[in-house]
Amino acid sequence: MRATLLVVALLSGLCAHVSVAAQSRTRAQPIDVILTDFAFTPQRLHLHQGQAYMLRFVNRGSGGHNFSSPAFFAAARMDPADAGAVAGGKVELGGNQSRTLRLVPAAGSYAMTCTHFLHAGFGMVGSITVD
């Protein structure tokens, strides 16, 4: 009985990941998030729960930046192929680098920031609302 429940749980998790991957490739809405010295554009993201997105992070700054939103990434269902790009709830980008993540967000309000030294203090902060 335990083995059956374990198999069902594993298959359910696998189906959820496959669903995110398939959904994000077929009808994902693309959104560019531009990182510059020292701002996010847009500064406020408004997303919809259950909608697949392709978030393309583009660093147009002269040096490294990151997009940090641990609660947002923890709550989202992410394409397994992209999950490795999020470490500690953030996406790191060197100067002139970009990275695309496919995900389905969960409802909530989330903060986003660049955690590099003093970047948030210079205005590199924003918010994500998912309804």
Summary of the structure (lengths in Angstrom):
residues: 131
radius of gyration: 16.0
end to end distance: 38.6
largest distance: 57.6
contacts: 376
relative contact order: 0.23
helix: 27%
strand: 40%
